[in-house]
Structures are given as structure tokens and as C-alpha cells.
């Protein structure tokens, strides 16, 4: 299927690894010009080299900036004044008991997971509305619906992203601009892979056994009983970023393997 992205420019925040890198790769393979973003030149250059190996003709631009800060966002806007597609992917996660989460840690999660998307959307959405075409996609999580007790702060930020996306969509009425959120379930990203390997080594079991135990005890509602791949999430994002998704707006789209049991 041709997603009609060859004339589009896409920014994927936090696109040097995991789901962000997979999204950037998929968009590049579909012909879009993709801005690769990370906090260090080393990580950005490594991501570009990896994408080029898979898509030698990829049209890529690098922007080194910490988008969890206003200064980083301003730096980005100077280099990339406008885009057709904005994927708010930048995010952090981590398990911590609620009583032990400090104010500083709460603010860190809010700055990275929520405010980065607020700042980028505040800049790019008005320009999309002026052109009467654009796509903004927030990479949220099934944890925004099923708040995990072991990382409540993470879940709260993911719920906020869903609400933010829906609110912004309400400002696009009657235009060709859409704003949606995509909710991955447990995904075998770089960080998850390292966690699985470490847990397997500590328990003297195989990574496959770690995965089986996770879906038996931690996410028993999963229908696919495995971690999704970043590429599976990226496929959904690429469709939502395309002109073909013009009737999808204000939606929270799950790529969660059936973890969330709700039918709406």
C-alpha cells in the first residue's frame, strides 16, 4: 500500500531507539523526509546509520536537542520551522513505589512525557492549520488506561497524553489536520530487551521464560501473549500519519495485543 508520504516531512521526537526509531525508519521507507532527534550527536548519528542500512535512499535530517526543556524545543524550532507530521514519541518510564516518588521525579516525568509534546504541538499545530494539512500523533501507552501500580507516575503522564491529543483534535474541526494518540502495549523496545536479558541472567532462565512469566502474571489479559515489536507499533503510526487516515481524528488507537479488555 502506498501511504502517499513522499512529499511529507515528519519529526519524530526521541527517535534514536526503540519505538521512535522504528517509526522513523518506517516513515523513511515510505518516502517521507524524517527529522531524527536525540539528546546526543552520537545517538542521532547511530540512528541515521541504522536507518540508512535498511533504507539507503532515506531522506533524513538530524537535530540534537533535549526536547524535555524549553531551550531544547527552541533550538529545534530554529532548525525545523515547520513539519507536516509530528510524532510526539519522546518518553521515559521506570518502576517505583508511589510513596517513594519525589516531587522532582514527578516533574521529570511530566516534562519529558507531557510537556515535550505540549511545546512541539503548540508550535507546529497552528502552522498545520494555516496550511490546512497536518498530522500530530502522541505515542501514549495502554498504561494510560490501565494505570500500573508499580509506576503510577508513568501511567498518569500517559493518560495526560491521551487527553491532550483529544483536546487538540477538538481545535481542528473542519480541517485536514488530525490529532490522535497511539497506545502500544508491552513492546520489545531497547530498554525492555535489556530488562528481559538481565532478569533472565539473574534467575538463570531463558529470555523466553521471562516473557512467558510476564504475560502469565503481570499482563494476563494479553491476547497475543508476547511482546509486540516496535515495527508493529510503527505500522499503525505510519498509517495514522498518512493522508489515507483522513477520517481518523481524536482517537486513541490501541496496539496493545489485547491487554485492555474494554471494547471502547
Secondary structure per residue as TSV (DSSP state, phi and psi in degrees):
chain	resnum	aa	ss	phi	psi
A	1	X	-	360.0	131.3
A	2	X	-	-86.5	117.3
A	3	X	-	-85.7	1.7
A	4	X	-	58.2	47.1
A	5	X	-	-108.8	3.3
A	6	X	T	-64.1	-25.7
A	7	X	T	-98.9	8.1
A	8	X	-	-103.8	149.4
A	9	X	E	-112.9	129.9
A	10	X	E	-123.4	137.6
A	11	X	E	-109.6	125.7
A	12	X	E	-116.0	108.8
A	13	X	T	-72.4	144.2
A	14	X	T	58.6	54.1
A	15	X	-	-108.4	26.7
A	16	X	S	-94.9	-5.8
A	17	X	S	-161.4	167.0
A	18	X	H	59.6	-139.1
A	19	X	H	-62.4	-40.3
A	20	X	H	-60.8	-43.5
A	21	X	H	-65.3	-41.0
A	22	X	H	-63.4	-40.0
A	23	X	H	-64.3	-47.2
A	24	X	H	-60.1	-41.4
A	25	X	H	-63.8	-46.2
A	26	X	H	-63.5	-44.0
A	27	X	H	-63.3	-39.3
A	28	X	H	-65.4	-41.3
A	29	X	H	-63.6	-27.4
A	30	X	T	-83.7	0.0
A	31	X	T	100.7	-2.6
A	32	X	-	-72.6	151.9
A	33	X	E	-81.2	125.4
A	34	X	E	-120.0	129.1
A	35	X	E	-90.2	120.4
A	36	X	E	-94.7	128.3
A	37	X	E	-125.8	138.6
A	38	X	E	-160.4	178.0
A	39	X	S	-88.2	-17.6
A	40	X	S	-130.7	148.4
A	41	X	H	-62.6	-34.5
A	42	X	H	-60.9	-45.5
A	43	X	H	-68.5	-41.5
A	44	X	H	-65.0	-45.8
A	45	X	H	-62.1	-38.8
A	46	X	H	-64.9	-39.6
A	47	X	H	-65.7	-42.4
A	48	X	H	-62.6	-42.5
A	49	X	H	-62.2	-39.8
A	50	X	H	-66.0	-42.7
A	51	X	H	-64.7	-40.9
A	52	X	H	-63.0	-30.9
A	53	X	H	-66.2	-34.7
A	54	X	H	-87.3	-30.8
A	55	X	-	-137.9	82.6
A	56	X	T	-56.3	-27.7
A	57	X	T	-91.9	9.4
A	58	X	-	-59.2	140.3
A	59	X	E	-100.8	107.3
A	60	X	E	-127.3	149.1
A	61	X	E	-134.6	142.0
A	62	X	E	-107.2	140.0
A	63	X	E	-136.9	114.5
A	64	X	E	-91.3	113.2
A	65	X	-	-164.3	140.6
A	66	X	-	-87.9	100.2
A	67	X	T	-80.9	4.0
A	68	X	T	-82.1	-1.9
A	69	X	S	-122.1	154.0
A	70	X	H	-64.0	-38.7
A	71	X	H	-62.3	-41.3
A	72	X	H	-64.6	-40.7
A	73	X	H	-64.8	-42.0
A	74	X	H	-61.9	-41.0
A	75	X	H	-59.2	-43.6
A	76	X	H	-62.8	-46.1
A	77	X	H	-61.6	-33.0
A	78	X	H	-66.8	-34.0
A	79	X	H	-87.5	-31.7
A	80	X	-	-130.6	85.7
A	81	X	-	-63.6	-35.1
A	82	X	-	-149.5	155.6
A	83	X	-	-141.1	161.9
A	84	X	S	-89.0	-33.0
A	85	X	E	-130.3	127.9
A	86	X	E	-119.3	120.3
A	87	X	E	-110.0	107.8
A	88	X	E	-83.3	86.7
A	89	X	-	-102.8	-23.9
A	90	X	-	-51.8	130.6
A	91	X	-	-169.6	157.2
A	92	X	-	-129.2	160.1
A	93	X	-	-149.1	165.5
A	94	X	-	175.0	144.1
A	95	X	-	-86.5	134.0
A	96	X	-	-162.2	138.7
A	97	X	-	-62.9	138.0
A	98	X	G	-53.6	-44.1
A	99	X	G	-65.7	-16.5
A	100	X	G	-100.0	-1.0
A	101	X	-	-83.8	114.1
A	102	X	-	-78.0	166.8
A	103	X	H	-58.4	-41.8
A	104	X	H	-61.7	-39.4
A	105	X	H	-68.7	-40.8
A	106	X	H	-57.6	-46.5
A	107	X	H	-66.9	-34.1
A	108	X	H	-62.3	-46.7
A	109	X	H	-65.1	-39.7
A	110	X	I	-67.0	-41.8
A	111	X	I	-62.9	-45.6
A	112	X	I	-75.0	-51.1
A	113	X	I	-81.8	-31.3
A	114	X	I	-110.6	-55.3
A	115	X	I	-66.5	-28.4
A	116	X	H	-59.6	-44.7
A	117	X	H	-69.4	-34.8
A	118	X	H	-61.0	-50.0
A	119	X	H	-63.3	-46.5
A	120	X	H	-65.6	-42.1
A	121	X	H	-67.2	-38.9
A	122	X	H	-60.6	-33.9
A	123	X	H	-80.9	-48.4
A	124	X	H	-85.6	-29.7
A	125	X	H	-61.0	-46.9
A	126	X	H	-58.1	-35.7
A	127	X	H	-68.8	-37.5
A	128	X	H	-63.9	-41.3
A	129	X	H	-65.2	-35.9
A	130	X	H	-63.3	-40.3
A	131	X	H	-81.0	-14.6
A	132	X	T	62.7	36.1
A	133	X	-	-162.2	136.0
A	134	X	E	173.6	162.3
A	135	X	E	-135.9	127.9
A	136	X	E	-121.2	129.6
A	137	X	E	-131.2	123.8
A	138	X	E	-97.2	128.7
A	139	X	E	-89.5	95.8
A	140	X	-	-91.3	-135.2
A	141	X	-	-171.3	155.8
A	142	X	G	-62.4	-18.5
A	143	X	G	-69.1	-13.4
A	144	X	G	-77.4	-14.3
A	145	X	T	-106.1	-47.7
A	146	X	S	-101.8	88.9
A	147	X	-	-65.5	119.3
A	148	X	-	-76.2	130.2
A	149	X	G	-62.2	-26.0
A	150	X	G	-84.0	-9.6
A	151	X	G	-152.3	69.1
A	152	X	H	-62.9	-38.9
A	153	X	H	-61.7	-38.9
A	154	X	H	-63.9	-48.4
A	155	X	H	-59.2	-40.7
A	156	X	H	-61.1	-42.3
A	157	X	H	-66.8	-32.0
A	158	X	H	-74.0	-34.0
A	159	X	H	-64.4	-40.6
A	160	X	H	-61.2	-37.3
A	161	X	H	-64.8	-40.0
A	162	X	H	-62.8	-44.9
A	163	X	H	-64.6	-41.6
A	164	X	H	-62.6	-45.2
A	165	X	H	-61.1	-43.4
A	166	X	H	-65.7	-41.5
A	167	X	H	-62.3	-43.5
A	168	X	H	-65.2	-36.6
A	169	X	H	-59.7	-33.8
A	170	X	G	-64.2	-19.7
A	171	X	G	-88.0	-0.4
A	172	X	G	-105.4	12.4
A	173	X	T	-51.7	129.9
A	174	X	T	75.6	12.4
A	175	X	S	-115.5	177.4
A	176	X	S	-99.6	25.6
A	177	X	E	-105.5	134.9
A	178	X	E	-127.3	151.0
A	179	X	E	-132.6	123.1
A	180	X	E	-137.3	164.9
A	181	X	E	-119.6	146.6
A	182	X	E	-116.5	131.6
A	183	X	E	-114.0	91.0
A	184	X	E	-68.1	151.2
A	185	X	-	-92.6	-160.6
A	186	X	S	-56.1	121.4
A	187	X	B	-127.2	139.4
A	188	X	-	-80.4	68.1
A	189	X	-	-82.4	-180.0
A	190	X	H	-57.7	-47.5
A	191	X	H	-66.2	-39.6
A	192	X	H	-66.4	-40.1
A	193	X	H	-61.4	-42.7
A	194	X	H	-64.0	-39.9
A	195	X	H	-63.0	-44.8
A	196	X	H	-62.2	-46.6
A	197	X	H	-62.5	-41.4
A	198	X	H	-66.3	-42.6
A	199	X	H	-65.7	-39.7
A	200	X	H	-62.4	-43.1
A	201	X	H	-65.4	-42.1
A	202	X	H	-63.9	-35.8
A	203	X	H	-98.8	-0.1
A	204	X	T	55.9	43.3
A	205	X	-	-128.1	174.9
A	206	X	-	-85.3	156.0
A	207	X	H	-56.9	-35.1
A	208	X	H	-62.7	-39.0
A	209	X	H	-67.0	-36.5
A	210	X	H	-61.0	-45.0
A	211	X	H	-62.5	-44.5
A	212	X	H	-61.7	-43.2
A	213	X	H	-65.7	-38.0
A	214	X	H	-59.4	-44.4
A	215	X	H	-81.6	-15.2
A	216	X	H	-79.8	-37.6
A	217	X	H	-109.7	-39.3
A	218	X	T	-95.0	-40.0
A	219	X	-	-128.3	62.3
A	220	X	T	-67.5	-17.3
A	221	X	T	-80.0	-6.9
A	222	X	-	-57.7	135.5
A	223	X	S	-89.7	-26.7
A	224	X	S	-91.9	-15.0
A	225	X	-	55.6	37.9
A	226	X	S	-160.9	165.1
A	227	X	-	-73.2	138.4
A	228	X	B	-70.9	160.2
A	229	X	-	-93.3	153.0
A	230	X	H	-56.6	-33.3
A	231	X	H	-66.1	-32.8
A	232	X	H	-66.8	-38.9
A	233	X	H	-67.6	-42.3
A	234	X	H	-61.4	-33.2
A	235	X	H	-62.6	-41.5
A	236	X	H	-64.4	-45.0
A	237	X	H	-61.7	-42.9
A	238	X	H	-60.9	-40.8
A	239	X	H	-63.7	-46.5
A	240	X	H	-64.8	-29.0
A	241	X	H	-76.1	-13.5
A	242	X	S	-91.4	161.9
A	243	X	G	-61.4	-20.6
A	244	X	G	-67.1	-18.8
A	245	X	G	-96.2	25.3
A	246	X	T	-60.1	-23.4
A	247	X	T	-94.1	5.9
A	248	X	-	-105.8	109.8
A	249	X	-	-148.4	137.0
A	250	X	S	73.6	19.0
A	251	X	-	-99.6	152.4
A	252	X	E	-109.8	104.8
A	253	X	E	-101.1	120.8
A	254	X	E	-92.2	132.8
A	255	X	E	-124.9	58.9
A	256	X	S	-110.6	6.3
A	257	X	T	67.5	18.1
A	258	X	T	84.1	13.0
A	259	X	-	-61.4	-42.0
A	260	X	-	-81.2	121.8
A	261	X	-	-83.6	-16.1
A	262	X	-	-61.4	144.1
A	263	X	-	-94.2	0.8
A	264	X	-	-126.6	360.0
